[in-house]
Amino acid sequence: MTGATNDTRDLCFADNHLSAILVENVEDYHADGIVVNLSTSTIFVEGEVDTPIQPWRSARLHGKAVRKAGRIAVLKIENLENLGGVMLRGWHWFGSIYDGFPRETPLFMSSIDAVGAIEEDPYAFTRERTEPLETQQFEIKLKCWWSPNETDCFIHNEHPFLEVHTQIHGTGRMQKFREQNADTVYEDVIMAPGFTHEPFCIVSGKNEWSYPWHRYYTDRESIWLAIELHPVD
């Protein structure tokens, strides 16, 4: 990656409620917000003891410097008043994109920002091995979701990409199920602001990933970030 140090731009879904920026070629960058490591290398945050942020994971920082990184996103809620009016700020109800989505479910999605390409070993991403052995190119795409309290954001098990999610606002849970039925839940991953969950999928073939039945469920009004790695053929 080449370019200016701390090269910064707004992500396409940033507005006066949600500050969302992309920073590339990071060196001693002072961040105030949720920092997401969008690289395959561990990055470090300065402090009394420097602390790591693992690849595709996050931390909530308060003016601390990220020592060095290829690419990070920094997100922060700036204004809570009328935060839920996302549909009036260019976000789309998911049912307008996905046929058959329940009409009564208030799940809204931001625009998608393609932030660059990266070489990643999908087995390393899914934690099926600890060191990358065979990398391929992926396009990183970011988007945000919003839902109010106690929303079932749909049980599903198919994605043509690798993904994890970072909680930005509110609290919720990523859940796993044995069937496409809420009564078959077998794991709750509690999501609080600044937390990114481990991948849910495993590699099942070339550009194929097996996901369990899963969903996001809001406990309180939530905004969360989807980090997607799309294979580049």
Secondary structure, DSSP 8 states (H G I E B T S, - for coil): --S-TTEEEE-TT--SSEEEEEEEEEEEEEEEEEEEE-SSS-EEE-SSS-EEE-TT-EEEEEEEEEEEEEEEEEEEE---TTTTGGGGTT-EEGGGTSTT--TT---EE---EEEEEEEE-HHHHTTSSSS--S-EEEEEEEEEEEE-TT-B---B---SSEEEEEEEES-EEEEEESSSSGGGEEEEEEE-TT-B-----EEEETTEEE--EEEEEESSSEEEEEEEEEE--
